């Protein structure tokens, strides 16, 4: 017999289900529902699914199992990170009430509606979706659909010369150039930069605090001298504010945080305009993404002889292994240097 009890706002369920001569124990877990009627319907479905599984152990339940069931099973077993939880929230909104057997068609429709998103972004959502479905494979007796990641065709720019860096920075509009100076000389992730608050900027001690990085940790980094000059001028031009967002769009509002909603990169248009201007004014055609400023920052530090641990701390990489890829550029830099003799 199953019983329900309320913990906080949500009903939890536990008990036993008897099928023939066998009794199945149901460990206490969240139903995911705040209303008693919804929780009772969940209990009824759980009991029916358990009976079906017991009577037909090899039957695929994909057409009877909803994405909601898979997600509830996943959240009862795993505590997602803040970034994963954002993806889970968006997936829950899109696939609520969708049977597992129909997920591929729904996913394809989901992608068509978001043509502005990069392949890398969609692949991260695929990873989360597959994790939810694979965990449900054994627990809920389903055959998870195979949603394949798309190949990433982006050409990654890991390093640019100082001369090219200055030429490209000069091609940005006056409104966004200060932002890209921070990306170039501090190696911030795009949203780490765009969501900076004046409370995070210490012009006196020349430090910047990143409140929430990709790995969920806070870090304080020293300012590059070029960045200090840029921020000091921007602070004066902005009326010497004490609080609020550092970077404001032309319409007077802060830049949206794409980590919290499924939107494209806010600086993409400004960056593409700068690349076109670079080709027009200097005859240089460069295939580079906004995120490549971060790669160029790390590569420049390594080629200047900075140890990898310091590079990791300045850039906020989660592990040292993620920074080691930049060491190859240091070796190439040394080979090129010795061959100039």
C-alpha positions, 0 to 999 in steps of 0.5 A: 500500500502506498502512502503520501505525506507532505514535506514542505510544499511537495508530496512524497510517496512511499510504501509497498505494491503487491503483485501476485505473491510478490511485494515491491518496496517503494522507497520514499521519494518526491512526487514532484506535485504540490496538489494532493489530487496530482500526487494521488494520480502519480501514485496510481500511475506508479502502481499501474506501471509497477504491475505492468513491469512485473507482469511484462518485465521485458516490455518497452514502456517508452510509449507509456512513459512521459519525459516528466517521469524520466526527469522526476526519476533523474532529480530524485537520484542526482543533484544537478549543478546550477548550469545543469539545472537551467538546462533541465528547467528549459527542457522541462518546459519544452517536453512536459507531457511528451511520451519518450517514444515521441521525443526525437520528433519533438527535439527536431522541432525544438531545434528548428525553432532555434536556428540562432543557437550554436551547435555547441549549445545544442549539444550541451542540451543533448548531453543533459537530455541523454543523461536523463533518459539513460538513467530512466532506461533501467529504472523505468523500463524504457528504451531511450531514443538515440539523440546524437550530437551534431559535429562541431564545425567551428574553426577555433582560434587559439592565438592571435598576434598583438598587432592583429589583436589591436587591429580587431579591437579598433574595429569594434564600435565605441559602445562595445569596444570596452567589453571586448577589451576585457575579453581580450585582456582578462580572458573572461567568459562572455557572460562573466563579463556582461553580468559584472556589477559595479560592486564587483569592480575595485578600481583602488585595489585593481581587482575584479570579482567574478561572482558566479563562474561556469563552475559555480565558484567565485574568484577574484582576479587582478586587473590588466593595466589596459583593463583598469584604464578602460574601466576607470574611463567607463566609470567616470563616463557613467557618472561614477556609479556605486551599484548596478550593471557595468555594461548597459545596452544602447536601449538602457537595459542590462545585457540578458544572461543567456545562461538562464534562458535559451538565447543566442550570444548577445555580442555576436552581431557586434563581433561579426560587424568587427570582423567585416570591418577588419577585412574591409579596412585591413584586408584580413579575413579572420574566422573567429568566435567571441569565445576565442578571445578566451583561448587567445588570452590563455595562449598568450599567457602560456607563451609568455612563460606563465605557469599553467596553475596561474593560468587556471586561476586567472581564467577560472578553469575547473581543472588543470587538464583543461589548461594543458591544451594551451601548453602545445602553443608554448612549444610551437612558439619556442620552435618558431623562435629557434628556427628564426636564428 
